[in-house]
Amino acid sequence: MIPFFPPDLFEADRADLLEIMHAVGTGADQRFILGGRTAAFEDALRRRLGAADAVACSSGTSALSLVLSAMGVGEGDEVVVPALGCAPPAATVCALGAVPVFADVDPWRLVVAPDAAEAAVTGRTRALMPAHLFSVMADMPRFADIARRRGLRLVEDSALAQGGELGGTPAGLWGEAGVFSFVQVKTFGTAGEGGAVVTRDTGLGQDVRMLRNHGQDGVHRFVHHRVGYNSRFDEILAAFQLHRLPGLDARLQRRADIADYYTDRFADLADHGICAPPPGRDGRCFYVYTLLTEAREELRAYLAREGIGSHVYYPRPLPHQPAFAPYAPPNGRWPAAESAARRNVSIPLYPHLSDAQVEHIADSVCAFARLGREEAALQSHRAP
Ligand SMILES: *Cc1c(COP(=O)(O)O)cnc(C)c1O
């Protein structure tokens, strides 16, 4: 079996994790949050990126809340977010009393389309929040241009793109602030929850740092400058992430190599109704490998019979979700998001897949495509 979500991500790090837990647990200062390890981790992130500041916090979602809050987004404001994707960009806007405005995505790249985002701008729009999804970075030069022309704040949801670069600028530094997520399944996932805000703006970084710990400035305890959050970072995870950081580039490289191999193998499957993602390395960060096909269920059943797990990210556009429908115009349509939600399916992509496994996955997708949809359906019904 080749699972879609491998349970052994941290197998090689077990002994180190235990050692770290022991060191933090028995340390003389008994410091478990926001200590020297968190500071060292933030410094490593900041230097690696060339950012002015990196603030570690409790999750990627929380990182978005901290940024929006630092920017003063609130009641009466609108923020343009992608119509297809995970909940956090929309949910964090709602939680501040502001309104998410859903913009349709590019039909192939699957990230929010700059034209659709600009068309969604009104007099109440405060910020644009594109997200990098499906391993493709949003068109940040265009978003930066729209933000500048229309006088909007630019928040970059780079939770899934840590390590990616577009035109030489790293993911996270295109916006006034970007975010990372360290939840287990992300490319720099950890053994728990965590996130970070990264920014070129020292002042914004300071505000986020304050908001992370109930609006305190880190010098005077119980003096609250702003209404903040509890979004503090854990010392064990800080040490574990410092331990994992040097291997990140090699793991990302392996993911990109696997993705390139898939794209090569799938280049001529479009005629067979299976569309591979846009090729290339610029503006990519290989988190998932996502195909588009009308024969999604048949393909998934076929792969399952071949011992290959698959996954459907975002089976419904956000404005069609019960939670967000009240924020969306009642007869709104997001044709590209709707179509992609119906057709997307992701196949395994992680660094410790063996070459033989990668070949088997590619062979299976190609075999399915050549078999034709009806025959594949027949075969999966015949399966034991
Ligand atoms: C995972 C993710 C988040 C939220 O990160 P958490 O750490 O899970 O809270 C935000 N945006 C995107 C695009 C994500 O994929």
The ligand as a Gaussian input file, in Angstrom:
#p B3LYP/6-31G(d) Opt

LIG

0 1
 C       -2.803000      24.853000       6.476000
 C       -3.197000      26.180000       5.935000
 C       -3.526000      27.249000       6.749000
 C       -3.652000      27.137000       8.233000
 O       -2.619000      26.552000       8.890000
 P       -2.868000      25.762000      10.276000
 O       -1.506000      25.649000      10.835000
 O       -3.494000      24.460000       9.910000
 O       -3.776000      26.595000      11.105000
 C       -3.808000      28.460000       6.149000
 N       -3.799000      28.609000       4.831000
 C       -3.492000      27.590000       3.998000
 C       -3.466000      27.817000       2.531000
 C       -3.210000      26.336000       4.528000
 O       -2.957000      25.321000       3.711000

